[in-house]
Amino acid sequence: MTEKRDVVIIGGGFGGLTCGIALAKEGKKVTVLEKCPIPGGAFQSFRRHGQMYDTGFHYVGGIGKGEVLHPLVTYFGLEDLPWQPLDDRFLEVHTLGHTLFLNRGFQQFVDGIAAEFPSEKAALRKLVSLMKSINKRIYDSVLPNHNVFDNVLMGVSAKAYLEANFSNPVVRNLLCGQCLTTELTDKLPLYAFLQSINSFTQGSYRLKGGGETLINRLVENLQATGGELLTRKAVDQFEIGEDGRIKGVHCSDGTEYHADLFVTTIHPNLTIQYTPECKEMRNIYRRRIQRLENTVGMFTVQLELRPDTIPYLNRSISIIESDDVWNTPCGKDAPVQNMLINFNVPLTGQFATNIDLLIPMSWDAVSEWEVSSLGHRPEAYKAFKQKKAEECIAFAKRYLPDLEGNILNYWTSTPLTYRDYTGTWHGSSYGIRKSYDNLLGTVLSPASPFENLYQAGQNMMLHGMLGVAMTTMMTCNAICGKDLLSQAR
């Protein structure tokens, strides 16, 4: 007889673990199922030659007291991790022949840009006013029965807003300096754009020990609240009861898990693949999910550096060379044009030990090899990765000349790597692509076609650590029928 839980959560990434903690804190018996040997999803870390490298966690905004992410960090017990604040000039941006900086703090943010472009000061103040308005009501969006259409900024094009309010193309590109943490398209809602830049402007942070440190703490906190995490548990089918509710899940190793409630944090496309034909999930719903566009993935080159050669840089570097930052080609043969350079916090000393180079890459760049598996990739794929890595390194050296002669080794990952290691659909970095003029079709609610199946994660509303943590609270508030975060705010 299979033991029955109160809640089974599918996916042991950041979204699944935070959902588990929130529901376990409400007294529910929670089991989180993760298909990989280690949890974390896009927050996984790995080691090479004794050094730790991050999969998708690089730096985050709004962690500090009084900042936008702090209530969530406190609620999940992450506030005392070794967060390292970045410099006040937290982002160095190279674009259109200029080297500029984004500054921490709203007034400093305005003054820093206006010092170079005084004619844009009024528009910058207006932008900051919008960011402040987001801060005042940001957690309203996760309350039970909240309607996403009440948020007027979700229905405005970010690109159209910047073009209408900022006349200088250099300033527009500078404001898009975070473009490697948010996919920029013509359809991107202004709210999603502002929420990202807002949190980083409040305060930007790296984490000593990287994503592994954060995930380990979440696992500890899940277990401390009575929940459990089971790894190597790849769900491959939902069991539907005669009453039309989800009865249990079947895993590829033959085990089954039954519960009263289920939460899926995996991509909706995978969820419908694991759901047998039934009247509750109609074909029209399946087709709608299958037609949803996904955001691009990422190609990452992770550099191992010679010891004591390149000083650690406590800020990130964004390079924008594309003619149109909102429509940058990122297919197989596309040249390297936009890049984020991220230094990982050294465990000791003042010199960098490894650096990440990130560029956007679409699924079609690697789709010809999609039937291959880890450890069994064809030579053509390996040659493609090597060529692209060499292009990225040459590109980065133009802005970090000290890299010349100081790279010992490098490792690469593509959207195909992300798909196989983290389970993200087509290696998408930001989940389902949101569209300001089609919110009904691209923003998903916690509810599903099944009464006792809920959805969470970056595919729902917003991506990133802040966005996923918010969808966790949105889903768990819907399950519990109350504002779980009220005491932390």
Secondary structure, 3 states (H helix, E strand, C coil): CCCEEEEEEECCEHHHHHHHHHHHHCCCCEEEECCCCCCEHHHCEEEECCEEEECCCCCEECCCCCCCCHHHHHHCCCCCCCEEECCCEEEEEEECCEEEEEECCHHHHHHHHHHHCHHHHHHHHHHHHHHHHHHHHHHHHHCCCCCHHHCHHHHCEHHHHHHHHCCCHHHHHHHCCCCCCCCCCCCCEHHHHHHHHHHHHHCEEEECCHHHHHHHHHHHHHHHCCCEEECCCCEEEEEECCCCCEEEEEECCCCEEEEEEEEECCCHHHHHHCCCCCCCCCHHHHHHHHHCCECCEEEEEEEEECCCCCECCCCEEEEECCCCCCCCCCCCCCCCCEEEEEECCCCCCCECCEEEEEEEECHHHCHHHCCCCCCCCCHHHHHHHHHHHHHHHHHHHCCCHHHCCCEEEEEEECHHHHHHHHCCHHHCCCCECCCCCCHHHHCCCCCCCCCCEEECCCCCCCCHHHHHHHHHHHHHHHHHCCCCCCCCC
